[in-house]
């Protein structure tokens, strides 16, 4: 089901860049969990158990899913994309910390994410298909340096499906940098205080 299907059923959400970032962080967390489940089904947990259970593998999966959402940000949120991008990085870092990833594994998070995004962008520009992206993502996620045509295809197909699913996500929101009413005034916890803990 794509975002455009959901949009026909729900009113637009009025929020700020921070509110969008909170929602998109949850999207990344859920997508990362789905990706890890797929990788487990495909045998990564069996063939490389130590790698699959490592903080580095979880982080690389999250960075891959974040990169796909980053592409959607540019296309979907226009002038608000930069503000959302800045807030999203901070929200995701907090969520990764809460998920149990060690501080040592998150050291230099900003630098690593910039490097990975540049690497993945180069892969996108190198080919009209998503196979080059899938190849680079597999090498990072597996940490083995061993190419795999099957896993490359899995990640390329997943990337295509995720990008299609994210199409229209921007139309779900009306973004304003002015303060918007939240549940905080009623319950003490608003949308921007909600965590996407796994």
N, C-alpha and C positions, 0 to 999 in steps of 0.2 A: 504494500500500500504506500503511495507517495504522499508527500505533504499536500499536494493539490487536492487529493481525495479527502484528506482531513479538513482542509480549509472550507470545503462546502458545508461542513457540519458544525463548525465552531466560529464564534465571533473573533475578531482580531483582538489581541492582547495589547493593552496600553501599558508601556513600561519604558524604562531607561536602558541605556547601553549595558549597565550593570545587571539589570534584570534579564536582558537577552543573554548575556554571558553566563548567568547562572543556569538558565534553561539549556543553553548549548553545551555547557559542561556536563550536564546530565546526559545529553545525547551522546557525547564522546564516551562517557563511562559505559553506557549501555552498549554502544557499538563495539567498544573494546572487549567487553564480556562476550559478545556474540562472536567476535573474531577469535578470541582465545578458545571458545568452545569448538569452533570449526577446526582450528589447528589441532586441538586435542583429538577430535574425530578423525583427522587425517594422519594421526600417528606421531605428532611431534612430542607429545608427552611420553610416549613409549620409546621413541628412538633417541631422544635427547632429554631425559627427565630432569636433569640438573638445570639445563638451560630453560626448559619450559617453566619451571618453578622459580626461576630467578627474578629478582627485581628488574634486571636489565631487559629481560624479555617482555615483562609487563609494560615497562616504560616505552619500549620500541613499538609495541602494539598500540599504545595510547597515542604516540607521536604520529603513527601512520593514520589513525582515525582522525586525529586533529588536523593533519594536513588536508585530508579530503574535505573536512568542514571548512578549512581556511579558503579553499577554492570557492565554496558556496558563499562565504562571507563577502568576497569581492563582488560577486555577481548579484547577490540578494539584498545587501544592506546599504549600498551606495555610500553616502557621506558619513554614515554612522559606522561603517565597517572598521575604521581605525580605532575608534573608542571601544568597540566591542572586542576587537582583537587584543588590545592592551588588557582589558578586564578579564578576558577569557584565559590568558596565560596564567594570571595570578590565581584565578579560581581553580584551574586544573591542577596547579602545583599544590594548593591546599588539599584538594581531594586526593591526590596521589599520596601525600603525607598521611592523610587519615586512613588510606587503604592499607598502610603498613609498610610502604616502601621506605627503606632506610635513608636517613639524611645523606649518607655518603653516595648513594646511587642517584640522588637528586642534585648533587653538587654541580654547579654550572648549568642548571636546567635551561636558562634562557639561551646560553651559547649553544648547547646541544640542539635545542629546538630550531634555532636559526640555521645551524649547519644542516640539520636533517631536511628542513623545508627547502633549502637551496639545492641540496642533492636530489630530492624528489622532483623539484621543479625542473632541474636539468634533465632528469629522466623523462619527464612529460614532454619536454621540448625536443627530445632526441627522436621521438617516434610518434606517428599518428595513432598508434594503438597504445594500450595501457600496459603492454607486456614489459617494457623497460622499467616502468614504475613498479610493477609486481616483482620483477627480478631484484631491484634495489631494496625493496621493502623486505623480501624474503631473506636476503643476506644480512640485513640489520636485525630482523626478528630472530632468525635462527642462530646468529652469531657464529656460524660454522665456517663461513666462506665457501661452502659447497653449494653450487647452483642446483636447482631442482626445477625442471620444466613443469612438473605437476603443481608444485606450490606456487611457482610464478604465475601460472594460469589461475589458480585459486584466488590469489591476491588481486590479479588484474580484473577478474570477473567481479570480485567483491567491490573493488574500487568503482567499476562502472555502475554496479547496482546502487552503491551508496550515493554516488553523485546524482544519479537519477532520483533517488529517494529524497535527497536534499533540495531538489529543484522546487522552488515555490515557498521555501521555508520563510523567506523574508516577508511574504504577504500575510504571515500569521501574526505579525507584530506591527503596532504603530509605535515607533520609537521617538521619545521626546527626552531631551536632557533636562527638562523641568521636572520637579518632584511630582510623582504620580501617587494617587491613593494606593495604599497597600493594606494587607491584613495586619500589619504591625500595630496600627492604631486600635485594633480590636483584640488581637490575641497576643501581641508582643513578638510575633514571628511573621515576617513578610516573605514574599517570593525570593528576595535577594538574600535572605538568611537561611534558605533551605539548602541543605547539603545533599550531594548525590553519593553519599556513602554506599559502598558496596557491602 
